[in-house]
Amino acid sequence: MTSTAPLPPLLESARRLQPELVALRHAVHQDPEIGLELPRTQAKVVAALEGLPLEITLGEKLGSVTAVLRGGAGPGPTVLLRGDMDALPVQETSGLPYASAVPGVMHACGHDLHVAGLVGAVRLLCERREEIAGDVVFMFQPGEEGLGGAKVMLDEGLLAASGSTPVAAYALHVSSAMPQGQVLGRRSTIMAAADTLTVTMRGRGGHGSAPSSALDPVPAACEAVLALQTMVTRRFSVFDPVVLTTGLLRAGTINNVIPDDAFFETTVRSFSPEARERVREESLRVVRGVAESHGLEIDAVFTDLYPVTVNDGGEAAFVEQTAKSLLGEDRWTTMEQPLAGAEDFSYVAEQIPSGYFFLGACVDGLDPESAPYNHSPEAAFADSVLADGAALLAELALRRLRR
C-alpha cells in the first residue's frame, strides 16, 4: 500500500512556485503583444498549462485561452478566475534587464503579472484537484485595453465552458503605485464606466479678419467644452459624480483662416449605471444646444465603451475575509472610493456575482505615492507579489466551492 504525503499549506506551495512564475512573467514581459490576437502570449500560456488535467479551449475571434479544471471530489458549482494578457502601445523606459524587446509595446499595466499569477493559481488548484467538488474556469483574456476582449469571450460561450454557469467570478489587478503586497478592495462600485463623446461643429469658413462673413465653429466648440464642465457641477450629485475630460480639440490650419469645422473628443467616466445613462442624455443635449445657439450644424456621438465595474456585496466581503485569513489582517485595505479607471471585467460582473480587487506591486525603494503609475513607460512591478496573488486566487476558488 502506498500513501500520499499531505500537501503543504497553499501559501507555502505558492512560494515554492515563485521562481517559475517569475520566469514566466519575465518571458511575457519581454515579448508583449497588443489587442485581441496574442499568438505568442497564447502559446506561452498553453505551454505553461501542458500536462495538467485541464480541458483547454482557444478563442475563435481572439487569442484567448479558456481552461476548465474538473474537481475530483464529485460534482458541484463552478467558479471563474480571470487574468488579462494584453500590453499597451508604450515605449518602455524602465531600464529593467527583462524590458520589452518589442519596439513601442510594453506591459505597462502589469498584465504580465496577471498571466503568471493565474498560471500559478491553475497549478495550485490542479495539485488539490481531489479535494475540489465542482469546477474552476480559468479565463486568460486578450484585449482588455479598450477592445472589450471579455465581452468577446462571453459571446463565445465563456460562461458555459464547464457546463454550468459560474456562481462567482474573481479577478485581481496589480498596481505599480500601491503598497507592495497590500490587497485593496471595496463593496459595490470599484471602477468607473468609460465612454466617449465625439463632436464635430460644422460652420462656414472665411477670412480671420472678417468673422461676420463666416460661421465660426471654433468659439462654439470651446463654449461646448466649458458648458460640459458646468453641466457636471450643476446636473449631477457630488455623491454620484461624473468626470468629463476633453483630451482632443482640433480646428483649422493657420491663424488667419476660419475653418469650416471644429472637432473635439471627450472621455466620460461615471460610477453608477444611472449616472451613465443620464450623462449620455445630458451631454448630447448640451452640445447640440450650443451648436444651435451659434447657428451651426453638429455631429455628436456618445459611444459606450466599458460599463461600471460593480462588486457583488457578498463576494467582495468574501474576498476581504479570505485575504485577511490567508495573508494576514494587516494585508487588507478597504478603499474609500472607487477608481476612475475602467475595466472590461465589468461585462463579467454584470452577469455573475463578482469580486474584483487590487494587489499592490510597488517595487522596493519607491514610494507608492510618487512611483510611476500603471500605463507609464517607466512603470515597474514587484515580482515578489506573484506567489501571494496566485495563492489568493486559488484560495478564493477553494473556499467558494466549499460553501
Beta strands, then each sheet from edge to edge (+ up, - down):
strand 1: 54-58
strand 2: 65-70
strand 3: 78-84
strand 4: 135-141
strand 5: 168-175
strand 6: 183-185
strand 7: 188-191
strand 8: 193-202
strand 9: 206-207
strand 10: 242-251
strand 11: 257-258
strand 12: 261-270
strand 13: 297-306
strand 14: 309-311
strand 15: 332-334
strand 16: 354-360
sheet 1: 1+ 2- 4+ 3+ 5+ 16+ 6- 15-
sheet 2: 7+ 14-
sheet 3: 10+ 12- 8+ 13-
sheet 4: 9+ 11-
end
